[in-house]
């Protein structure tokens, strides 16, 4: 059981890295049109879309990715705490 929890926590960590890379790619012109950008869009956009529906942009600033990463990190910490119960 502990192995599954550790793998799940690691996957959430990798997903948060993918989100950060995807967000940083928006600063580089035409970076999202590359094969990596298209792949990250398919992986990251469904998760980010949930937060974009709830959190409106502030002017031209979209803060929903920040909240999405924060929620993902909270989930990772919760899973790690759950893993402590099984040790």
C-alpha distances in whole Angstrom, upper triangle without the diagonal:
4,5,5,6,9,10,11,13,14,16,17,19,20,21,23,25,26,27,29,31,32,33,35,36,38,41,42,44,43,40,38,40,39,36,33,35,34,31,30,32,30,27,28,30,28,26,29,32,30,31,34,35,34,36,39,40,43,46,45,41,38,36,33,31,31,29,27,26,26,23,21,21,20,17,16,17,15,12,12,13,10,8,11,10,7,9
4,5,5,6,9,10,11,12,14,15,17,18,20,21,23,24,26,27,29,30,32,33,35,37,39,40,43,42,38,37,39,38,35,32,34,34,30,29,31,30,26,27,30,28,26,29,31,30,30,34,35,34,35,38,39,41,44,43,40,37,34,32,30,29,28,26,24,24,22,20,19,19,16,14,14,14,10,10,11,9,6,8,9,6,7
4,5,5,6,9,10,11,12,14,15,16,18,20,21,22,24,26,27,28,30,32,33,35,37,38,41,40,36,35,37,35,33,30,31,32,28,27,29,28,24,25,29,27,25,28,31,29,30,33,35,34,35,38,39,41,44,43,39,36,34,32,29,29,28,26,24,24,23,20,19,20,17,14,16,15,12,11,14,12,9,12,13,10,10
4,5,5,6,9,10,10,12,14,15,16,18,20,21,22,24,26,27,29,30,31,33,36,37,39,38,35,33,35,33,31,28,29,29,26,25,27,25,22,23,26,24,22,25,28,26,27,30,32,31,32,36,37,39,42,40,37,34,32,29,27,27,26,23,22,22,20,17,18,18,15,13,15,14,10,11,13,11,9,13,13,11,12
4,5,5,6,9,10,11,12,14,15,17,19,20,21,23,25,26,27,29,30,32,34,36,38,37,34,32,35,33,31,28,29,29,26,24,26,25,22,22,25,23,21,24,26,25,25,29,30,29,30,34,35,37,40,38,35,32,29,27,25,25,23,21,19,19,18,15,15,15,12,10,11,10,7,7,10,8,6,10,11,9,11
4,5,5,6,9,10,11,12,14,15,17,18,20,21,23,24,26,27,29,31,33,34,37,36,32,31,34,32,30,27,28,29,25,23,26,25,21,22,25,24,22,24,27,26,26,29,31,30,31,34,35,37,39,38,35,32,29,27,25,24,23,21,19,19,18,15,14,15,13,10,11,12,8,7,11,10,7,10,12,11,11
4,5,5,6,9,10,10,12,14,15,16,18,20,21,22,24,26,27,29,31,32,35,34,30,29,31,29,27,24,25,26,22,21,23,22,18,19,23,22,20,22,25,24,25,28,30,30,30,33,34,36,39,37,34,31,29,26,24,24,23,20,18,20,18,15,15,16,13,11,13,14,10,10,14,13,11,14,16,14,15
4,5,5,6,9,10,10,12,14,15,16,19,20,21,23,24,26,28,30,31,33,32,29,27,30,28,26,23,24,24,21,19,21,20,17,17,20,19,17,19,22,21,22,25,26,26,27,30,31,33,36,34,31,28,26,23,21,21,20,17,16,17,15,12,12,13,10,8,11,11,8,9,12,11,10,14,15,14,16
4,5,5,6,9,10,11,13,14,15,17,19,20,21,23,25,26,28,30,33,32,29,27,30,29,27,23,24,25,22,20,22,21,17,17,20,20,17,19,22,21,21,24,26,25,26,29,30,31,34,33,30,27,24,22,19,19,18,16,14,14,13,10,9,11,8,5,8,9,6,7,10,10,9,12,14,14,15
4,5,5,6,9,10,11,12,14,15,17,18,20,21,23,25,27,28,31,30,26,25,28,26,24,21,22,23,20,18,21,20,16,17,20,20,17,20,23,22,22,25,27,27,27,30,30,32,35,33,30,27,25,23,20,20,20,17,14,16,15,12,11,13,11,8,11,13,10,10,14,14,12,15,18,17,17
4,5,5,6,9,10,10,12,14,15,16,18,20,21,23,25,26,29,28,24,23,25,24,22,18,19,20,17,15,17,17,13,13,17,17,14,17,20,20,20,23,25,25,25,28,28,31,33,31,28,25,23,21,18,19,19,15,13,15,14,11,11,14,11,9,12,14,11,12,16,15,14,18,20,19,20
4,5,5,6,9,10,10,12,14,15,16,18,20,22,24,25,28,27,24,22,25,24,22,19,19,20,17,15,17,16,13,12,15,15,12,14,17,17,17,20,22,22,22,25,25,27,30,28,25,22,20,18,15,15,15,12,10,12,11,7,8,10,8,6,10,11,10,11,14,14,14,17,19,19,20
4,5,5,6,9,10,11,13,14,15,17,19,21,22,24,27,26,23,22,25,23,22,19,19,20,18,15,17,18,14,13,17,17,14,16,19,19,19,21,24,23,23,26,26,27,30,28,25,22,20,18,15,15,15,13,10,11,12,8,8,11,10,7,10,13,11,11,15,16,15,17,20,20,21
4,5,5,6,9,10,11,12,14,15,16,19,21,22,24,24,20,19,22,20,19,15,16,17,14,12,15,15,12,12,15,16,14,15,19,19,19,21,24,24,24,26,26,28,30,28,25,22,21,19,15,16,17,14,11,14,14,11,11,14,13,11,14,16,14,15,18,19,18,21,23,23,23
4,5,5,6,9,10,10,12,14,15,17,19,21,23,22,19,17,20,19,18,14,14,15,13,10,12,12,9,8,12,12,10,12,15,16,16,18,20,21,21,23,23,25,27,25,22,19,18,16,13,14,14,11,9,12,12,8,10,13,12,11,14,16,14,16,19,19,19,22,24,24,25
4,5,5,6,9,10,11,12,14,16,18,19,22,22,19,17,21,20,19,16,15,17,15,11,13,15,11,9,13,14,11,11,15,15,15,17,20,20,19,21,21,23,25,23,20,17,15,14,10,11,12,9,6,9,10,7,8,11,11,10,13,15,15,15,18,19,19,22,24,25,25
4,5,5,6,9,10,11,12,15,16,17,20,20,17,16,19,18,17,14,14,16,14,11,13,15,12,11,14,16,14,14,17,18,17,19,22,22,21,23,22,24,26,24,21,18,17,16,12,12,14,12,9,12,14,11,11,14,14,13,15,18,17,18,21,22,22,24,26,27,27
4,5,5,6,9,10,10,13,15,16,18,18,14,13,16,15,14,10,10,12,10,7,10,11,8,7,11,13,12,12,15,17,16,18,21,22,21,23,22,24,25,23,20,18,17,15,12,13,15,12,10,14,15,12,13,16,16,15,18,20,19,20,23,24,24,26,29,29,29
4,5,5,6,9,10,11,14,15,18,17,14,13,16,16,16,12,11,13,12,8,9,11,9,6,9,11,9,9,12,14,13,14,17,18,17,19,18,20,22,20,17,14,13,12,8,10,11,9,7,11,12,10,12,15,15,14,17,19,19,20,23,24,24,27,29,29,30
4,5,5,6,9,10,12,13,16,17,14,13,17,16,17,13,12,15,14,10,12,14,12,10,12,15,13,11,15,17,15,16,19,20,18,20,18,20,21,19,16,14,13,12,8,9,12,10,8,11,13,12,12,16,16,16,18,20,21,21,24,25,25,27,30,31,31
4,5,5,6,9,10,11,14,14,11,10,14,13,14,10,9,12,12,8,11,13,12,10,13,16,14,13,17,19,18,18,21,22,21,22,20,22,23,20,18,16,16,15,11,13,16,14,12,15,17,15,16,19,20,18,21,24,23,24,27,28,28,30,33,33,33
4,5,5,7,10,10,13,12,9,8,11,12,12,9,7,10,10,6,7,10,10,7,9,13,12,11,13,16,15,15,19,20,19,19,18,20,21,18,16,14,14,13,10,12,15,13,12,15,17,15,16,20,20,19,22,24,24,25,28,29,29,31,34,34,35
4,5,6,8,10,12,13,11,10,13,14,15,13,10,13,13,10,10,13,12,9,10,14,13,10,13,16,14,13,17,18,16,17,15,17,18,15,12,11,11,11,8,10,13,11,11,14,16,15,16,19,20,20,22,24,25,26,28,29,30,32,34,35,36
4,5,6,7,11,12,9,10,14,14,15,13,11,14,15,11,12,16,15,13,14,17,16,14,17,19,18,17,21,22,20,20,17,19,19,16,14,13,13,14,11,12,15,15,13,16,19,17,18,21,22,22,24,26,27,27,30,31,32,33,36,37,37
4,5,5,8,8,6,6,10,10,12,10,7,11,12,10,10,14,14,12,13,17,17,15,17,20,19,18,21,23,21,21,19,20,20,17,15,14,16,16,13,15,18,17,16,19,21,19,21,24,24,24,26,29,29,29,32,34,34,36,38,39,39
4,6,7,8,7,7,10,12,14,13,9,12,14,11,11,15,15,13,13,16,16,14,15,19,17,16,19,21,19,18,16,17,17,13,12,12,14,14,12,14,17,16,16,19,21,20,22,24,25,25,28,30,30,31,34,35,35,37,40,41,41
4,6,9,8,10,13,14,17,15,12,15,17,15,14,18,19,16,16,20,20,17,19,22,20,18,22,23,21,20,17,18,17,14,13,13,15,16,14,15,19,18,18,21,23,22,23,26,27,27,29,32,32,33,35,37,37,39,42,42,43
4,6,6,8,11,11,14,13,11,14,16,15,15,18,19,17,18,21,22,19,21,24,23,21,25,26,24,23,20,21,21,17,16,16,18,19,17,18,22,21,20,23,26,25,25,29,30,29,31,34,34,34,37,39,39,41,43,44,44
4,6,8,9,11,14,14,11,14,17,16,15,19,20,19,18,22,23,20,21,25,24,22,25,27,25,24,21,22,21,17,17,18,20,21,19,21,24,23,23,26,28,27,28,31,32,32,34,37,37,37,40,41,42,44,46,47,47
4,5,5,7,11,11,9,11,14,14,13,16,18,17,17,20,22,20,21,24,24,22,25,27,26,25,22,24,23,19,19,19,21,22,19,22,25,23,23,27,28,27,29,32,32,32,34,36,36,37,40,41,41,44,46,46,47
4,5,6,9,8,6,9,12,11,11,14,16,15,15,19,20,18,20,23,23,21,24,27,25,25,22,24,24,20,19,18,20,20,18,20,23,21,21,24,26,24,26,29,29,29,31,34,33,34,37,38,38,40,43,43,43
4,5,8,7,4,6,9,8,8,11,13,12,12,16,17,15,16,20,20,18,21,24,23,22,20,23,23,19,18,17,19,18,16,19,21,19,19,23,24,22,24,27,27,27,30,32,31,33,36,36,36,39,41,41,42
4,7,8,6,6,10,10,10,12,14,14,14,17,19,18,19,22,23,21,24,27,26,25,23,26,25,22,22,20,22,22,19,23,25,23,23,26,27,26,28,31,30,30,33,35,34,36,39,39,39,42,44,44,45
4,5,5,6,9,10,10,12,14,15,16,19,20,20,21,24,25,23,26,29,28,28,26,28,28,24,24,22,24,23,21,23,26,24,23,27,28,26,27,31,30,29,33,35,33,35,38,38,38,41,43,43,43
4,5,5,6,9,10,11,12,14,15,18,19,19,21,24,25,24,26,29,29,29,27,30,30,27,26,24,25,24,21,24,26,23,23,27,27,25,27,30,29,28,32,33,32,33,36,37,36,39,41,40,41
4,5,5,6,8,10,11,12,14,16,17,17,19,22,23,22,25,27,27,27,26,28,29,25,24,22,23,22,19,21,23,21,20,24,24,22,23,27,26,25,28,30,29,30,33,33,33,36,38,37,38
4,5,5,6,9,10,10,11,14,15,15,16,20,20,19,22,24,24,24,22,25,25,22,21,19,20,19,16,19,21,19,18,22,23,21,23,26,25,25,28,30,29,30,33,34,33,36,38,38,39
4,5,5,6,9,10,10,13,15,15,16,19,20,19,21,24,24,24,23,26,26,23,22,20,22,20,17,21,22,20,20,23,24,22,24,27,26,26,29,30,29,31,34,34,34,37,39,39,40
4,5,5,6,9,10,12,14,14,16,19,20,20,22,24,24,25,24,27,28,25,24,21,22,20,17,20,22,19,18,22,22,20,22,25,24,23,27,28,26,28,31,31,31,34,36,35,36
4,5,5,6,8,10,11,11,14,16,17,17,20,22,21,22,22,24,25,22,21,18,19,17,14,17,18,15,15,19,19,16,19,22,21,20,24,25,24,25,29,29,29,32,34,34,35
4,5,5,5,8,10,10,11,14,15,14,17,19,19,20,19,22,23,20,19,16,17,15,13,16,18,15,15,19,19,17,20,22,22,22,25,26,26,27,30,30,31,34,35,35,37
4,6,6,7,10,11,11,14,16,16,17,20,21,22,22,25,26,23,22,19,20,17,15,19,19,16,17,20,20,18,21,23,21,22,25,26,25,27,30,30,30,33,35,34,36
4,6,7,8,10,11,13,15,15,17,19,20,22,22,25,26,24,22,19,19,16,14,17,17,14,14,18,17,14,17,20,18,18,22,22,21,23,26,26,26,29,31,31,32
4,6,6,6,9,11,12,12,15,16,17,18,18,21,23,20,18,15,15,12,10,13,14,10,11,15,14,12,15,17,16,17,20,21,21,23,25,25,26,29,31,31,32
4,5,5,6,9,10,10,12,14,15,16,16,19,21,19,17,14,14,11,10,14,14,11,13,16,15,14,17,19,18,19,23,23,23,25,28,28,29,32,33,33,35
4,6,5,7,9,10,11,13,15,16,17,21,23,21,19,16,16,13,12,15,15,11,13,16,15,14,17,19,17,19,22,22,22,24,27,26,27,30,31,32,34
4,5,6,7,9,11,12,13,15,16,20,22,20,18,15,14,10,9,12,11,8,10,13,11,10,14,15,14,15,18,19,18,21,23,23,24,27,28,29,31
4,5,5,6,9,10,10,12,13,16,18,17,15,11,11,7,6,10,9,7,9,12,11,11,14,16,15,17,20,20,21,23,25,25,27,29,31,32,33
4,5,5,6,9,10,11,12,16,18,17,15,12,12,9,9,13,12,10,13,15,14,14,17,18,18,20,23,23,23,26,28,28,29,32,33,34,36
4,6,6,7,9,11,13,17,19,19,17,13,13,9,10,13,11,9,12,14,12,13,16,16,16,18,21,20,21,24,25,25,27,30,31,32,34
4,5,5,6,9,11,14,16,16,14,10,9,5,7,10,8,6,10,11,10,12,15,15,15,18,20,20,21,24,25,25,27,29,30,32,34
4,5,5,6,8,11,14,13,12,8,9,6,8,11,10,9,13,14,13,15,18,18,19,21,23,23,25,27,28,29,31,33,34,36,38
4,6,7,10,13,16,16,15,11,12,9,12,14,12,12,16,17,15,17,20,20,20,23,25,25,26,29,30,30,32,34,35,36,39
4,6,10,12,15,16,15,12,11,8,12,13,11,11,15,15,13,16,19,18,19,22,23,23,25,27,28,28,31,33,33,35,37
4,7,9,12,13,11,8,8,6,10,11,9,10,14,14,13,16,18,18,19,22,23,23,25,27,28,29,31,33,34,36,38
4,6,9,10,9,7,8,8,11,13,12,13,16,17,17,19,21,22,23,25,27,27,29,31,32,33,35,37,38,40,42
4,6,6,6,5,7,8,11,12,12,14,16,17,18,20,22,22,24,26,27,28,30,32,33,34,36,38,39,41,43
4,6,5,6,7,10,13,13,13,16,18,18,19,22,23,24,26,27,28,29,32,33,34,36,38,39,41,43,44
4,6,8,10,13,15,16,17,19,21,21,23,25,26,27,29,31,32,33,35,36,37,39,41,42,44,46,47
4,7,10,12,14,15,16,18,19,21,22,24,25,27,28,30,31,33,34,36,37,39,40,42,44,45,46
4,6,9,10,11,13,15,16,17,19,20,22,23,25,26,27,29,31,32,33,35,37,38,40,42,43
4,6,7,9,10,11,13,14,16,17,19,20,22,23,25,26,28,29,31,32,34,35,37,39,40
4,6,5,7,9,10,11,13,15,16,17,19,20,22,23,25,26,27,29,31,32,34,36,37
4,5,5,6,9,10,10,12,14,15,16,18,20,21,23,24,26,27,29,30,32,34,35
4,5,5,6,8,10,10,12,14,15,16,18,20,21,22,24,25,27,29,31,32,33
4,5,5,6,9,10,11,12,14,15,17,18,20,21,23,24,26,27,29,31,32
4,5,5,6,9,10,10,12,14,15,16,18,20,21,22,24,26,27,29,31
4,5,5,6,9,10,11,12,14,15,17,18,20,21,23,25,26,28,29
4,5,5,6,9,10,10,12,14,15,16,18,20,21,23,25,26,27
4,5,5,6,9,10,11,12,14,15,17,18,20,21,23,25,26
4,5,5,6,9,10,10,12,14,15,16,18,20,22,23,25
4,5,5,6,9,10,11,12,14,15,17,19,20,22,23
4,5,5,6,9,10,10,12,14,15,17,19,20,21
4,5,5,6,9,10,11,12,14,15,17,19,20
4,5,5,6,9,10,10,12,14,16,17,19
4,5,5,6,9,10,11,13,15,16,17
4,5,5,6,9,10,11,13,15,16
4,5,5,6,9,10,11,13,15
4,5,5,6,9,10,11,13
4,5,5,6,9,10,11
4,5,5,7,9,10
4,5,5,7,9
4,5,5,7
4,5,5
4,6
4
